[in-house]
């Protein structure tokens, strides 16, 4: 019985596991925006279903474009000051910045990998 329970627990945790970026601090946001690289900040929550679906996409883009673009996540339920600072009206919200740290696009709701890449390229990703 113990082996069966352990197997079920391991299987269920593997099925529901997904990658997620750590919630960015204000210092990390400031560093990204002054890095000279395009940046996307995804403002959402760990408990939001569309946000959970975006988590592995954001993690993948962050790894793939490390050094070329900044991909950040902020959990606005844990950091309500960030929600106010960025004027979040709905989660998830993605804010795209160009290499000079200027906001160039804002999107509310789920955004797939292609959409994120398109906007990062429009913000200057090469």
Secondary structure, 3 states (H helix, E strand, C coil): CHHHHHHHHHHHHHHHCCCCCCECCHHHHHHHHCCCCEEEEEEECCCCHHHHHHHHHHHHHHHHCCCCEEEEEEECCCCHHHHHHCCCCCCCEEEEECCCCCEEEEEECCCCHHHHHHHHHHCCCC
